[in-house]
Amino acid sequence: MFAQLTAPGKRAPRLARAAGRLATRVTAILSLAWLAACADVAGGPAGGNAPSLGAGEAVPVALLVPSGSGSQTDEFVASSLENAARLAISDLNGAEIDLRVYPTAASPSGATSATVQAINDGAKIILGPLYAENANAAGVAAAGTGVNVLAFSNNADIAGGNVFILGPTFGNIANRLVSYGTSQGLDTYLVAHGDDLQGQVGRDAIVSAVNRFGGTVAAVQSYALTQADILAAAPGIAAAARSTGADAIFLTAGVNADLPIIATALPDNGLTPDIARYLGLTRWDAVPQALSLPGLQGGLFTLPNEATSSQFERHYSATYGESPHPVAGLAYDGIAAVGALAASGRSDALSRAALTQPQGFSGTQGIFRLLADGTTERGLAVASIQNSQVVILDPAPSSFGGFGF
């Protein structure tokens, strides 16, 4: 299983003790990616023709939320997702949404039942569920009906056919960073990753991105997720970087787990940022203390469009009197996309072809678009840490013209 928010897995307590208070205070947006991806499951089923929309009619949209599981966390997430969806509906122009909310009890069987009920009730599209195996179950249940599923997962293994994932992916981040890095003369990459599932998924995303943009993967080095194992692996990783002439070290490490250790151990073994520039798949700015880690100085990571992110959080807080859960914006984005398409007045506005329009949509974290493989590309900013401060080097794009895939 991928790690859940602020809980990087069974080995995390040892890393948390090693990293101290830094590891326990994380609420990074990119860490939320692994909340929504709970299982390594088969790819989604093939989709059919989308249900036709009637001119001037409200669009029936089913929202599948994880309520009913008995978990207070799931109940809060469910409430936050519904709130965000209703907030998006209130912000729409030119389209009406008939939102219908279905609990899944955070289980595949619950997701299947909710999907069947939603389709029987006339849903034209499904938003959610959250967890990957539940989203996969929803996609299977909707297969053959033409109803597409916009899931809140980030697990690319379930994407495809009638299932799109709205969650952030390592592939999106790696492509953005390698594209920018190669434009700045970074051509040879060493990949250093944890030996858990998150590290392996990150590794594959980095290798794919480097190959995509014409770079060279100099070496791939792994380490077990304990402080002792990371410290033991660091000399070998540093030696591999020097012997291969790598000019970039790409880390999968998270600030709530292995990043504080690896970003200190590698410079301690002579692999300083002036020898090779560090890049990271996770949010390095999650806690202020991370900004002083030796290996991160001058390094590269990504941020969403912070102006739109802050605007959404203020809008939500002003409306509901509390802060949204980090995944709430995905529900807003789903409604924003459906509303924009429905406003066109086309009867096939929710077909795969329409959903994957290249210009994309505007959402809570800036522009995004659904890709033919079922994943979502988001417009990201490239940031660096300079003098222990975050500096934006390349702002998030305002359109997809000439950018990305």
N, C-alpha and C positions, 0 to 999 in steps of 0.2 A: 504493500500500500504506500502511496505517497504520504508524506507527512502532512499533518493538519496544521492549521494556523497556530503559530507560536509553539508547536510541538514537533520537532524534527524527527521523531522516531524513538524507538526504545533506547537507543544509545545516547539520546540527547542529554540526560541528566549528567553524564560524565563530562560532556562538552560544556554544558551550562556551568558546572562547577569550575571548569578550567577557564572559561571566559568570564566568569563572575557575573556581576550585575548586568553587564552588557547583553548577555545572552537571554536574560529573563525579561527584558523590557521591550522586546520587539513586537511591533504591530505593523510590520511592513506590508504595503499593498502587494508587492510581488510574492510575499510569503502566502498570501491568500490563494495564490494559484493552486497550491497543493491541497487546500481544503476541498476544492471542488473535484479533485481527481482521485478517486478512491480505489480504482481497480484497473488492472491490466486486462482489458476485455477486447472482444473481437470488433472489427470495424462495423460501421453502421450499415443498415440495409439500403438497397437501392430505392430511390424515390419515384413517385409517379407524377401524374399531372396534378397541379394544385387545384383545390376547389375554386370554383368561380365566385367572384365577388359581384354583388348586385350594385348597380349605380345608386349612390346616395344612401345606401344602407350602412348601419353600424357593423363593423367587422367583429364577429365573435372570436375572441382570443382566450385560450385557456392558459392559465398560469398554474404550473405545478410546483408546489412548495413542500418543504420537508416537515410540515407540522403533523402531529399525531404520533410521533415516534416515542414520546415520553421524555425527550431530552429538552431541557430548557434552552440550550444553545440552538437546537433546531427550531424551536418555537420563535426565538428572537430573530433568527435568520429569515424564517418564513414571514414574520411580520414586516421585517425591513424590506424584503423583496416585494411584498404586496404594496407597501407604502410607496416605494420607488416607482412601481408600475403605475399606480394611480396618480402620482405626481407627474409622470410623463404624459399621461392621458390629458391632464389639465393643461399641459403646455402645448398640446398639438394644435395645429391650424390646418383646416381643410379635410379632416378625417375624424370619424367617430369610432370609438372602440367600445365594444361590449365585453368587459373583462369578467371572466368567470374563474374563480379560484378553486383549486382541487388539492386536498392534502394527499401526500404520498406515503406518510409514515416513514419517510427516509428509507424505503425498501424497494427492491426491484418489483416485487409482487404488487406493492402499493402503487408504484409508478405505472405498471401495466394496467391495473384496474382504473386508475385515474385517467389514463390516456384513452382507454376504450370508452369510458363514460363521457369524457370531453368530446370525443368525435361523435358519439351518439347524440350529444346535446347540440351538435352543429358547429363545433370549433373549426375555424378555417386554418389556424396555425397554433402551435403549442410553444409556450415559453417555459423553460425548465425541462427536467428537474435539475437539481444541484449536483448530486453525486454521480460519478461516471457510470457505475453499473446500473443506476436507476435511469439515467439518460439513455443508455443503450437499450434497456427494456422498453422505454417509451418509444424509441425509434423502431424497434421490432413490432411493437403493438400497432404503430401507425403505418407500417409498411403496406403498400398497396392501396392505401386510401387517398394518396396524394397530399396528405397533411404533412407539412414540414415541421421539424422540431428544432427550436433554437435553445439549446441546452446551456446551462450556466457552468458546465464543466470546462476544464482546460485540457482534458486528456485526449490527445489527438488520435489515440487508438480507436476511439468510438466515432470519430468524425467521418463523414462521407455518406453518400446516398441521400436520405431525407433528414440526416442529423447534422446540424451545424453547432459548433461550440463557440460560445461568446467569450469564454475565459481567456486570459493572457497565456501565451505559449512561449516556451523557450526558443522555439524555431523563429518566431517573430523577432524576439530580442536579439538572438544570435545573428540573424540576417542584417538587422539594423547596425549592430556594432561592427561586424566584419565589413559591411559595405563602407561604413565611415572609416574604419581602420585602414582598409586598403587604399582609400583616397588620401590618407595621411602617410602612406609609405610603409605601413605594417603589412608584411607579406608572409612571414613565417611564424606559425602559431604553435605553441606547446599547450596542450589541454591537460589541466590538472583537475581531477574530479573525485568526489567521494564514491565509495563502492556500493552505495545504496541505490534504490531505484531512481530517486530524483537526480543523483549524480550521473547515472547511466543515461537517462533521458537527456539531460543537459549536454553530456559528452556527444551524443549522436547529433544533437541539434547544432553544436559548434562545428563538428567535422563536416556536416552537410553544408553549412554556411560558408566555411572556408573554401570548400571545393566549388561551391556555387559562384563565388566571386573571384576565383582564380588564384587563391592563396595556396600556401603549402602547410600541411600539418606535419610539423617537425617531429613530434612525439606525443604520445598519449600516456599519461601517468595517473595511476589511481592510488588511493589510500583508504585504509579502514577508518571508520568514524569514532576514533578515540583519540584523546590528546596524545597518548604515548605513540600510537601508530602514525599520527600526522607528523609528530616531531621526528620519528624514525624515518619516515618517507621523504622528508624535506631535503636532506642532502642529495639524495638520488635525483629528485626532481630538478633541483638547482643545477646539478652536474649535467643532466640531460639537456637542459636549456642552453647551457654554455657550449656543450659539445656539438649541438645541432645548429647553433647560431640563431636560435629563436629570438625574434625581436618583440614578441608579444606572448604573454602568459594569460591564457583564458581560464578563469576559475568558474566552477559551478557552485561554489560554496555560498552558504547563506549566513547572514549576520547573526541569526539566532542559533547557529550551530558551529560549523567548522571555519567560517571566514576569519574570526579573530585570531585563530591559531595559525592557519596556513599563511595569512597575510603578514604575520610576524615571523614565522619560522623560515620562510623562503628568503626574505631580506637578511635574516640572521645568518643564513648560509651563503651569503654573497650575491644573491639574485636580487639586486636592488633595482628600483624603477628606472635608474639611468642606464641599466644594462638591457632590460626588457620591460616594456610597458604592460601593466596589468589591465585586464578587462574582466567584467563580471556579469553574470546572468541575473543577479538578484539586486534588490534595492540596497545600495551601500549607505544610503542616508537614513536608514530606518531609525537609528538612534545616534545622538550626537557623538558618543564615544567612538563609534566606528570611523569617523572622519579623521581620526588621528592615527589609524593603523599604518605602519610604515609602508607596506606594499601597495597601499591604495593611493598614495600621493601621485598625482598626475595620471591616475588610471581612468578608465572609461566604463561607464555603466549607463543605463537608460532610465528615463523618467517619462511618465505620461504628460500630457499637456496639463501643467499645473494650474493654469488659469481656469480651464473648464472644470477640472477636478474640484478646485476650491469653490467655484460657483455652485456646483451641484451640492456639495456638503453644506454650504450656507443655506441654499434653497430648501433642502431637506430639513435641516435643523430648525429653520424658521417656521416651517409648516407643521412639523411633528414634535418639536420641543426636545429632540434628542438627536444624537449623531447617528448616521446610517451605519449598518454593518458594512465592512469593506466590499462584500459581493453585491450589495444592493444596486450599485450602478449598472450592473449587467441587466437587471430587469428594466431599468429605465432605458438602456440602450436598445433592448429588444422591442419595446413599445415604440421608441423613436423610429426605428427602422420600419416597423409595420405601418406606423402612421404615415411616414413619408411615402411609402409605396402605395398605400391605399388612397392617398390624396391625389394620385395620378389619375384615378378614375378608371384604370384598366381592369378588366375582369380577371386577368391573369397576373395581378399585381403581386401575388404571393407564390408565384412559381419559382423554381430554382434559377431560371434565367434572370428573373427580376431581382431576386434576393442577392444574386452575385453581380449586380451592376458594378462596373469598374470604378465609378466615382464614389461609391460608398455612402456613408451616412455620418451625421454629426452626433456625438454621444457625450457621456459624462467625462470621458478622458480624452476628448478630441475626436479626430476622424477615425473611422474604422470601416472595414468592408469585409464581407463574407466571401471566402474563396471557394473555388470549385471543389477543392478537396475537403470542404467542410470545416476548415479552420477559419480563424478571424485574424486579419492583419490590422494592427493599430498603428497610427502615426505616433512615433515616439521621439522624444528629444534625446540627444547624446549629451551626457553630463560628465564632468571631471571633478576630482577633488584637488584643490590647490590651496596650500597653506591651511589645510583642515577645513576648508569651506567648499560648498558645492557651487560649481560654475557651469552654466549651460554653454556648451561649445557649438552645438547645432540644434536650433529650436525644433520642436515638433512641427511637422508640415501642416499647412492649412488645407491642402488638397493632395490627391494622389497623382496628379499630373507629373509624369516623369519620375515618380518616387516608388520605391518598393518593388513588388512583384510585377 
